[in-house]
Amino acid sequence: MKINQLINHGLVAAAMVAAVVPSYAANDVVRVGMDVDAQSLDPRTQRNTTDVRVLDLLYDGLVSLDQSLTPQPNLALSWEQPDATTLIFDIRTDAKFHDGTPVTVDDVIYTYETVVDPALASNHASNLNAIESVTAGDDNTVVFKLKVPFAPLLSYMDLGIVPKHLAEAGNDLSTQPVGSGPFTFGQWDRGSQIVLNANADYYGGVSATAQVVFVPLADNSARAQALEAGSLDIIMAPLNADDTIRLRADDRFQSVSKPGIKITYVNFNTRSPLLSDPALRRALSMLIDNQTIGNDIFGGVETPATSILMPVFEWAYDASITQPAFDIAAASAALDELGWVVGADGIREKDGVKLAFTLATHSEDSARIQSVEYIQNLMMAAGVQANVSISDFPAFIGEVIGGSYDAALLGWDNLVDPDVLMYVTLHTGESRNWGAYSNPETDAQLELARTAQTQQERGEAYKAAARLLVEDMPYYVLTNAGFDAFAAADVTGFDPDVLGNLRSLTKD
């Protein structure tokens, strides 16, 4: 592998941190290009995809998710479920945090108690709010009692376990992480690099890769060019369609292409007086041509979606449930019927109010920029003024989270279960329900899907919720994204999972 190379694109110029490279290592240094910098390296408060991928190497959870997203033993050697609201985990005794202290039952209890504490404001709280209590069975067992049966719980228990003694002492784990995973924290130069070193005392054996360096490089094409120039060793989605297609055909690189667990979508803010009307949202949705967006703008790398149901979860998918199709004539007729008539300036209006709103996205993804501009043109053809707003990702997502937007084109990744997408973002009052959508009937179906005792019952509840969402249209789902990743030919153990996690680098 390459050592001490620089990325010379004017966006990143960071020298490799010196490291002792063990002679056993199959890889000495692996440089991974990411689209954004990390935000928090505390697994309880992780915010973005970079956080997730870095934390997966630094921390172990009770379980890990395999390539099919099935929970497997990790810090928990095994578990049992004696009844529908009880889970008992047997914790391994040979795991140590990177400061040398053993991982204990108390650390597990502390991690989960703080995650569900509103004071922490953790994004994980919504996934874990069915937990009533976490207690010690004995020195090596942890007992989770649930308020109600909670079907997706195990899929969320890959959450990294934090050291109680350090967190309670005031150590800032978000900037100085101390986990128990196969890599230890080296340093974080914000905007430049995050350096991780192989953990020589890892219970699972010493990693075959001595050092992993995550390099934020916002421009998708620049990351592809950096791989081709040898300045990066691995890059992963999001990538531009033309770069993805070119790299797939380039035999200089290893490639992985898998069905993704990500959507790209337009999120309508139902707080907006204009967009609070479901009938108007349905009419506007008919002015979104996701076939062209998926097939042409995304180059077929992302597949046009039919609804919020994701085909990757076959048990919860129904192709007959479809959101409004692109149809300018039908949209125009629907707008006429709603009383939005075309004015002298070509813009529709009703009761003196223009049919005008802002559609926002972020500057780091050219395909998303092209998509909002294309949607803007389609809207204008029907007399709708869709103003486009482009800002960098931190500013963009800050406005979305704060609710100060009309409509936003963004993606949702790491969807390990339909619950992540549907309950966490569309149930009334949930922290990531940024558009403030609320429908008691939808809530009831999403709650049923969480508590159902069989996968079939869960699937039927999600389908019922999807039918309601087609009527309400808080989201218009543009595409189901695949997952592509590329690596230099000499990287050993390159087999990322669909989350983009790189534990395979630890193997020879």
C-alpha positions as CSV (number, residue, x, y, z in Angstrom):
1,M,0.0,0.0,0.0
2,K,1.0,3.6,-0.4
3,I,2.4,5.5,2.5
4,N,2.6,9.3,3.2
5,Q,0.9,10.3,-0.1
6,L,-1.0,13.5,-0.4
7,I,-4.2,14.3,-2.0
8,N,-3.4,17.2,-4.3
9,H,-6.8,18.5,-5.4
10,G,-6.6,21.8,-3.4
11,L,-9.4,20.3,-1.1
12,V,-7.3,18.0,1.1
13,A,-3.6,18.1,1.7
14,A,-2.7,16.0,4.7
15,A,0.5,14.1,5.4
16,M,0.2,10.6,6.6
17,V,0.8,10.3,10.4
18,A,3.9,8.4,11.1
19,A,3.2,4.9,12.4
20,V,5.1,1.7,13.2
21,V,3.9,-0.8,10.6
22,P,4.0,-4.3,12.0
23,S,5.7,-6.8,9.6
24,Y,2.7,-9.1,9.8
25,A,0.3,-6.6,8.3
26,A,-1.2,-7.5,4.9
27,N,-1.9,-3.7,4.5
28,D,0.3,-1.1,6.1
29,V,-1.8,2.0,5.5
30,V,-5.2,2.2,3.9
31,R,-6.6,5.6,3.0
32,V,-10.4,5.8,2.7
33,G,-12.0,8.7,1.0
34,M,-15.3,9.9,2.5
35,D,-17.7,12.6,1.3
36,V,-18.0,14.4,4.7
37,D,-16.0,14.7,7.8
38,A,-17.1,13.0,11.0
39,Q,-19.3,14.9,13.5
40,S,-19.1,12.7,16.6
41,L,-16.9,9.7,17.5
42,D,-19.1,8.8,20.4
43,P,-21.3,6.0,19.2
44,R,-24.2,7.3,21.3
45,T,-24.2,10.6,19.4
46,Q,-23.0,9.6,15.9
47,R,-24.6,11.8,13.2
48,N,-23.5,10.8,9.7
49,T,-22.1,7.9,7.6
50,T,-18.5,8.8,8.3
51,D,-19.2,8.5,12.0
52,V,-20.7,5.1,11.5
53,R,-17.8,3.7,9.5
54,V,-15.1,5.1,11.8
55,L,-17.0,3.9,14.9
56,D,-17.4,0.4,13.5
57,L,-13.6,0.0,13.7
58,L,-13.2,1.7,17.1
59,Y,-16.0,0.1,19.0
60,D,-17.7,-3.2,19.5
61,G,-21.5,-3.6,20.2
62,L,-23.3,-6.4,21.8
63,V,-24.0,-7.7,18.3
64,S,-22.6,-7.1,14.9
65,L,-24.6,-7.2,11.6
66,D,-23.3,-9.6,9.0
67,Q,-23.5,-9.1,5.2
68,S,-27.2,-9.9,5.2
69,L,-27.8,-7.6,8.2
70,T,-28.5,-10.5,10.5
71,P,-27.3,-9.9,14.1
72,Q,-24.3,-12.0,15.1
73,P,-22.5,-12.3,18.5
74,N,-19.9,-9.7,19.3
75,L,-19.4,-8.5,22.9
76,A,-22.4,-10.7,23.6
77,L,-21.4,-14.3,23.1
78,S,-25.0,-15.4,23.0
79,W,-28.5,-14.3,24.0
80,E,-31.9,-15.7,24.8
81,Q,-35.4,-14.4,24.8
82,P,-37.4,-16.2,27.5
83,D,-40.5,-14.1,26.7
84,A,-41.6,-11.4,24.3
85,T,-40.4,-8.5,26.5
86,T,-37.1,-10.0,27.9
87,L,-33.7,-10.3,26.3
88,I,-30.7,-11.8,28.2
89,F,-27.2,-11.3,26.9
90,D,-24.1,-13.3,28.0
91,I,-21.2,-10.9,27.9
92,R,-17.7,-12.0,26.9
93,T,-15.0,-11.6,29.6
94,D,-11.9,-11.1,27.4
95,A,-12.7,-7.7,25.8
96,K,-10.8,-4.6,26.9
97,F,-11.2,-1.0,26.2
98,H,-8.3,0.7,24.5
99,D,-7.1,2.1,27.9
100,G,-6.6,-1.5,29.1
101,T,-9.7,-1.7,31.4
102,P,-12.1,-4.7,30.9
103,V,-15.5,-4.2,29.3
104,T,-18.1,-5.0,31.9
105,V,-21.8,-5.4,32.4
106,D,-21.8,-2.0,34.0
107,D,-20.5,-0.4,30.7
108,V,-23.3,-2.0,28.8
109,I,-25.9,-0.8,31.2
110,Y,-24.4,2.7,31.3
111,T,-24.3,2.9,27.4
112,Y,-28.0,2.0,27.0
113,E,-29.2,4.1,30.0
114,T,-27.5,7.2,28.7
115,V,-28.6,6.7,25.1
116,V,-32.3,6.7,26.1
117,D,-31.8,9.6,28.5
118,P,-33.3,12.8,26.8
119,A,-30.4,14.8,28.2
120,L,-28.0,13.2,25.7
121,A,-30.3,13.9,22.7
122,S,-29.1,10.7,21.0
123,N,-30.3,9.8,17.5
124,H,-30.5,6.2,18.7
125,A,-33.1,7.0,21.4
126,S,-36.0,6.5,18.9
127,N,-34.7,3.1,18.0
128,L,-34.4,2.0,21.7
129,N,-37.3,3.7,23.4
130,A,-39.1,0.4,23.9
131,I,-36.4,-0.5,26.6
132,E,-37.9,-0.2,30.1
133,S,-34.8,-1.2,32.0
134,V,-31.3,-2.6,31.7
135,T,-29.9,-4.5,34.7
136,A,-27.2,-7.0,35.6
137,G,-28.2,-10.6,35.8
138,D,-24.8,-11.4,37.3
139,D,-21.2,-10.4,36.5
140,N,-21.5,-11.7,32.9
141,T,-25.1,-11.2,31.9
142,V,-27.3,-8.2,31.1
143,V,-31.1,-8.3,31.2
144,F,-33.1,-6.0,29.0
145,K,-36.8,-5.6,29.9
146,L,-39.0,-4.0,27.3
147,K,-42.2,-2.0,27.7
148,V,-43.7,-3.8,24.8
149,P,-42.5,-6.5,22.3
150,F,-40.1,-4.8,19.9
151,A,-39.3,-6.7,16.8
152,P,-36.3,-4.8,15.3
153,L,-34.4,-4.4,18.6
154,L,-31.5,-6.8,17.8
155,S,-30.8,-4.9,14.6
156,Y,-30.1,-1.8,16.6
157,M,-27.8,-3.5,19.2
158,D,-24.6,-3.1,17.2
159,L,-24.4,0.2,19.1
160,G,-20.8,0.6,20.3
161,I,-20.4,0.1,24.1
162,V,-18.6,3.1,25.8
163,P,-16.4,3.0,28.9
164,K,-18.5,4.2,31.8
165,H,-15.5,5.2,33.9
166,L,-14.2,7.6,31.3
167,A,-17.6,9.1,30.3
168,E,-18.5,9.7,33.9
169,A,-15.1,11.3,34.5
170,G,-16.0,13.9,31.9
171,N,-13.8,12.6,29.0
172,D,-15.2,13.8,25.7
173,L,-15.7,10.6,23.7
174,S,-17.0,12.5,20.7
175,T,-13.5,13.8,20.0
176,Q,-11.3,11.3,22.0
177,P,-13.0,8.0,21.5
178,V,-12.0,5.0,23.6
179,G,-13.6,1.8,22.4
180,S,-12.9,-1.9,22.5
181,G,-12.8,-2.6,18.7
182,P,-10.0,-3.8,16.4
183,F,-8.6,-0.2,15.9
184,T,-7.6,2.5,18.4
185,F,-7.9,6.2,17.9
186,G,-4.8,8.0,16.6
187,Q,-5.8,11.6,15.9
188,W,-8.4,13.7,14.2
189,D,-7.4,16.7,12.1
190,R,-10.8,18.2,11.3
191,G,-11.4,18.5,7.6
192,S,-8.2,16.6,6.9
193,Q,-8.0,13.1,8.3
194,I,-9.0,10.6,11.1
195,V,-6.2,8.2,11.9
196,L,-6.9,4.7,13.4
197,N,-4.2,2.2,14.4
198,A,-4.4,-1.5,14.8
199,N,-5.3,-2.6,18.4
200,A,-2.5,-4.9,19.4
201,D,-4.6,-6.2,22.4
202,Y,-7.8,-7.0,20.5
203,Y,-9.6,-10.1,21.8
204,G,-10.4,-11.1,18.2
205,G,-6.8,-11.0,17.1
206,V,-4.6,-8.2,15.7
207,S,-5.8,-6.6,12.5
208,A,-4.2,-7.5,9.2
209,T,-4.3,-3.7,8.4
210,A,-1.9,-1.6,10.5
211,Q,-3.5,1.7,10.0
212,V,-6.7,3.1,8.4
213,V,-6.9,6.8,7.6
214,F,-10.3,8.3,6.7
215,V,-10.0,11.4,4.5
216,P,-12.9,13.7,3.9
217,L,-13.1,14.9,0.3
218,A,-16.5,16.5,-0.5
219,D,-16.4,16.4,-4.3
220,N,-17.5,13.0,-5.6
221,S,-15.4,13.2,-8.7
222,A,-12.4,14.4,-6.8
223,R,-12.6,11.2,-4.7
224,A,-12.7,9.1,-7.9
225,Q,-9.8,11.0,-9.3
226,A,-7.8,10.6,-6.1
227,L,-8.3,6.8,-6.3
228,E,-7.1,6.7,-9.9
229,A,-4.1,8.9,-9.0
230,G,-3.2,6.6,-6.1
231,S,-3.8,9.1,-3.4
232,L,-6.7,7.2,-2.0
233,D,-6.9,3.4,-1.6
234,I,-10.7,3.0,-1.1
235,I,-13.7,5.1,-2.1
236,M,-17.4,4.3,-1.6
237,A,-20.9,5.6,-2.4
238,P,-22.0,8.3,-2.7
239,L,-20.2,8.6,-6.1
240,N,-21.2,10.2,-9.4
241,A,-22.8,7.8,-11.9
242,D,-20.3,8.4,-14.6
243,D,-17.4,7.8,-12.2
244,T,-19.1,4.6,-10.9
245,I,-19.6,3.2,-14.4
246,R,-16.1,4.1,-15.4
247,L,-14.5,2.5,-12.4
248,R,-16.6,-0.7,-12.6
249,A,-14.9,-1.3,-16.0
250,D,-11.4,-0.4,-14.9
251,D,-9.5,-3.7,-14.1
252,R,-6.9,-1.7,-12.1
253,F,-9.4,-1.6,-9.2
254,Q,-11.3,-4.0,-7.1
255,S,-15.0,-3.3,-7.1
256,V,-18.0,-4.2,-5.0
257,S,-21.6,-3.6,-6.1
258,K,-24.5,-4.6,-3.9
259,P,-28.2,-3.7,-3.4
260,G,-28.2,-0.7,-1.2
261,I,-30.2,0.1,2.0
262,K,-30.5,3.8,1.1
263,I,-33.1,6.0,-0.5
264,T,-32.9,9.4,-2.1
265,Y,-36.1,11.4,-1.6
266,V,-37.9,14.7,-1.4
267,N,-39.0,15.5,2.1
268,F,-41.9,17.9,2.3
269,N,-42.1,20.1,5.4
270,T,-45.8,19.7,6.5
271,R,-45.3,22.7,8.8
272,S,-45.2,25.0,5.8
273,P,-48.7,26.6,5.3
274,L,-48.4,25.9,1.6
275,L,-47.3,22.3,1.9
276,S,-49.5,21.3,4.8
277,D,-52.2,20.2,2.3
278,P,-51.8,16.4,1.4
279,A,-53.7,17.0,-1.9
280,L,-51.3,19.7,-2.9
281,R,-48.3,17.5,-2.0
282,R,-49.8,14.7,-4.2
283,A,-50.2,17.1,-7.1
284,L,-46.6,18.4,-6.7
285,S,-45.4,14.8,-6.6
286,M,-46.8,14.3,-10.1
287,L,-44.3,16.9,-11.3
288,I,-41.3,14.8,-10.2
289,D,-39.9,12.6,-12.9
290,N,-37.9,10.0,-10.9
291,Q,-37.5,7.7,-13.9
292,T,-35.3,10.3,-15.6
293,I,-33.6,11.2,-12.4
294,G,-32.7,7.5,-11.6
295,N,-31.9,6.3,-15.1
296,D,-30.2,9.4,-16.6
297,I,-29.1,11.8,-13.9
298,F,-28.0,8.9,-11.6
299,G,-27.0,6.9,-14.6
300,G,-28.9,3.8,-13.5
301,V,-26.7,3.5,-10.4
302,E,-29.8,4.3,-8.4
303,T,-33.1,2.6,-9.3
304,P,-36.4,4.7,-9.6
305,A,-38.5,3.9,-6.6
306,T,-42.2,3.2,-6.6
307,S,-43.0,3.9,-2.9
308,I,-41.4,4.2,0.5
309,L,-41.3,0.3,0.6
310,M,-37.8,-0.9,-0.2
311,P,-37.4,-4.0,-2.5
312,V,-34.4,-5.2,-0.4
313,F,-36.9,-6.1,2.3
314,E,-38.9,-8.6,0.3
315,W,-41.1,-9.5,3.3
316,A,-42.3,-5.8,3.6
317,Y,-42.5,-4.9,-0.1
318,D,-45.6,-4.7,-2.4
319,A,-45.0,-3.5,-5.9
320,S,-48.7,-2.7,-6.2
321,I,-48.4,0.2,-3.7
322,T,-47.3,3.1,-5.8
323,Q,-46.8,6.8,-5.2
324,P,-48.1,9.3,-7.8
325,A,-46.5,8.8,-11.2
326,F,-45.0,11.7,-13.2
327,D,-47.7,13.3,-15.3
328,I,-47.6,17.1,-16.0
329,A,-51.1,17.1,-17.5
330,A,-52.7,15.2,-14.5
331,A,-50.8,17.4,-12.1
332,S,-52.0,20.6,-13.8
333,A,-55.6,19.3,-13.7
334,A,-55.3,18.5,-10.0
335,L,-53.9,21.9,-9.3
336,D,-56.7,23.5,-11.2
337,E,-59.2,21.5,-9.1
338,L,-57.5,22.7,-5.9
339,G,-58.0,26.3,-7.0
340,W,-54.5,27.1,-8.0
341,V,-54.9,28.9,-11.3
342,V,-52.2,30.2,-13.6
343,G,-51.7,34.0,-13.2
344,A,-50.6,36.6,-15.8
345,D,-47.0,35.9,-14.9
346,G,-47.4,32.1,-15.6
347,I,-47.3,31.2,-11.8
348,R,-50.3,29.7,-10.2
349,E,-51.9,31.5,-7.3
350,K,-54.8,31.1,-5.0
351,D,-56.4,33.8,-2.8
352,G,-53.6,36.1,-3.7
353,V,-50.9,33.6,-2.7
354,K,-48.3,32.4,-5.2
355,L,-47.7,28.7,-5.6
356,A,-44.0,29.1,-4.7
357,F,-41.7,27.2,-2.4
358,T,-38.0,26.5,-2.0
359,L,-36.5,23.1,-2.9
360,A,-33.1,22.7,-1.2
361,T,-30.2,20.2,-1.4
362,H,-26.5,20.3,-0.6
363,S,-23.5,21.2,-2.8
364,E,-21.4,18.1,-2.4
365,D,-23.5,15.9,-4.7
366,S,-23.7,17.1,-8.3
367,A,-26.4,14.5,-9.2
368,R,-28.7,15.9,-6.5
369,I,-28.1,19.4,-7.7
370,Q,-29.0,18.4,-11.2
371,S,-32.1,16.6,-9.8
372,V,-33.4,19.7,-8.0
373,E,-32.8,21.9,-11.1
374,Y,-34.6,19.4,-13.3
375,I,-37.5,19.2,-10.9
376,Q,-37.5,23.1,-10.8
377,N,-38.0,23.1,-14.6
378,L,-40.8,20.5,-14.5
379,M,-42.6,22.5,-11.9
380,M,-42.3,25.7,-13.8
381,A,-43.9,23.9,-16.9
382,A,-47.0,23.5,-14.7
383,G,-46.9,27.0,-13.3
384,V,-45.3,26.1,-10.0
385,Q,-42.4,28.3,-8.8
386,A,-39.8,26.0,-7.1
387,N,-36.9,28.1,-6.1
388,V,-33.7,26.1,-5.7
389,S,-31.4,26.6,-2.7
390,I,-27.9,25.0,-2.6
391,S,-25.6,25.1,0.4
392,D,-22.9,23.0,1.9
393,F,-24.0,19.9,3.8
394,P,-23.6,21.2,7.4
395,A,-25.7,24.3,6.6
396,F,-28.2,22.3,4.6
397,I,-28.8,19.6,7.1
398,G,-28.9,22.1,10.0
399,E,-31.8,23.9,8.3
400,V,-33.6,20.6,7.7
401,I,-33.2,19.4,11.2
402,G,-34.3,22.8,12.5
403,G,-37.4,22.6,10.3
404,S,-36.6,25.8,8.5
405,Y,-37.2,24.5,4.9
406,D,-40.0,23.9,2.5
407,A,-38.8,20.8,0.7
408,A,-35.4,19.1,0.7
409,L,-33.8,16.5,-1.5
410,L,-31.6,14.3,0.6
411,G,-30.8,10.7,1.3
412,W,-31.3,8.3,4.1
413,D,-28.7,5.6,4.6
414,N,-28.0,2.7,6.9
415,L,-31.5,1.5,6.7
416,V,-31.0,-1.9,8.4
417,D,-34.7,-2.4,9.0
418,P,-37.9,-0.7,7.6
419,D,-38.4,0.7,11.1
420,V,-35.4,3.0,10.7
421,L,-36.9,4.7,7.7
422,M,-40.6,4.6,8.5
423,Y,-41.1,4.8,12.3
424,V,-38.1,7.0,13.2
425,T,-38.8,9.6,10.5
426,L,-42.6,9.5,10.0
427,H,-44.1,8.7,13.4
428,T,-45.6,11.7,15.1
429,G,-43.1,13.5,17.4
430,E,-40.0,11.4,16.5
431,S,-36.8,13.4,16.6
432,R,-36.0,12.7,13.0
433,N,-39.5,13.5,11.7
434,W,-38.1,16.7,10.4
435,G,-41.1,17.5,8.2
436,A,-43.4,17.2,11.3
437,Y,-45.7,14.7,9.5
438,S,-48.5,13.3,11.7
439,N,-51.3,10.9,11.0
440,P,-52.7,8.8,13.8
441,E,-53.6,5.9,11.4
442,T,-50.0,5.8,10.1
443,D,-48.7,5.9,13.7
444,A,-50.9,3.0,14.6
445,Q,-49.5,0.8,11.8
446,L,-45.9,1.8,12.5
447,E,-46.5,0.9,16.2
448,L,-48.0,-2.4,15.2
449,A,-45.0,-3.2,13.0
450,R,-42.7,-2.7,16.0
451,T,-44.7,-5.0,18.3
452,A,-45.8,-7.7,15.9
453,Q,-44.6,-11.2,16.8
454,T,-44.0,-12.4,13.3
455,Q,-42.2,-11.0,10.3
456,Q,-45.4,-11.5,8.2
457,E,-47.4,-9.4,10.6
458,R,-44.7,-6.7,10.5
459,G,-44.7,-6.7,6.7
460,E,-48.5,-6.3,6.5
461,A,-48.3,-3.3,8.9
462,Y,-45.6,-1.6,6.8
463,K,-47.7,-2.1,3.7
464,A,-50.7,-0.6,5.4
465,A,-48.6,2.4,6.5
466,A,-47.3,2.8,2.9
467,R,-50.8,3.0,1.5
468,L,-51.6,5.8,3.9
469,L,-48.3,7.5,3.0
470,V,-49.2,7.4,-0.7
471,E,-52.2,9.5,0.1
472,D,-50.4,11.9,2.5
473,M,-47.1,12.1,0.5
474,P,-44.9,13.6,3.3
475,Y,-42.0,12.0,1.2
476,Y,-41.6,11.5,-2.5
477,V,-39.1,8.7,-2.8
478,L,-36.9,9.2,-5.9
479,T,-34.6,6.2,-5.9
480,N,-33.4,3.1,-4.1
481,A,-29.7,3.5,-4.1
482,G,-27.3,0.6,-4.7
483,F,-23.9,0.5,-2.9
484,D,-20.7,0.7,-4.9
485,A,-17.1,0.6,-3.5
486,F,-13.7,0.5,-5.2
487,A,-10.2,-0.2,-4.0
488,A,-6.7,-0.3,-5.3
489,A,-5.7,-3.8,-6.5
490,D,-3.2,-4.3,-3.6
491,V,-5.7,-3.8,-0.8
492,T,-6.1,-7.1,1.1
493,G,-9.5,-8.0,2.7
494,F,-11.6,-5.5,0.7
495,D,-15.2,-6.6,1.2
496,P,-17.3,-3.8,2.7
497,D,-20.8,-4.5,3.8
498,V,-23.8,-2.5,2.5
499,L,-23.3,-0.1,5.4
500,G,-19.8,0.7,4.0
501,N,-18.2,-0.8,7.1
502,L,-14.7,-2.1,6.6
503,R,-14.1,-4.8,9.2
504,S,-13.0,-7.1,6.4
505,L,-9.7,-5.1,6.3
506,T,-8.9,-6.8,9.6
507,K,-8.7,-10.2,7.8
508,D,-5.7,-11.5,5.8
